[in-house]
């Protein structure tokens, strides 16, 4: 059976400093930088993974968290297949901001968008201020994916994107047989001048 390639735009939203860029970098390039400069506007990163018989081509839009860039967000999430809303488990205010983002997307975004709430910085468990049960209960009420991750250690980063991939509707685009088959841990790196940017 021929593989099916599914192009999927994913947007990452959340407050400044919660680890949006670090999650994207860990997933696409398996890298982590302790000191990460704030994103200006948005940047795009790509990775292809195989889930079942399907090749999921993720175009991941990492958006700026600063308030002054908030008005730009709708142009990134309106036609996204999925939105990852990130908060920092050590800062309750970032969880409240994440809930605001979810409400905004539910009101103004693609009605079929896949939403994932992500508590990042699991490596700082000793400094936790957002109880996991609060986030789990909220996610259950909203009917959305929920995971806690650590971009620093890589914990649950791939799991997050695999969970999203499993929910993506299949719209076939045949892949030629001579294209290399990738697995979930394979990484496709593209330059910043990739087609999604």
Secondary structure, DSSP 8 states (H G I E B T S, - for coil): ---EEEEEEEEEEESTTSSHHHHHHHHHH----SS-----SEEEEEEEEEETTEEEEEEEEEE--SGGGGGGHHHHHTT-SEEEEEEETT-HHHHHHHHHHHHHHHHHS-TT-EEEEEEE-GGGGGG--S-HHHHHHHHHHHT-EEEE--TTT-TTHHHHHHHHHHHS-----B--TTS----TT------TTSTT-
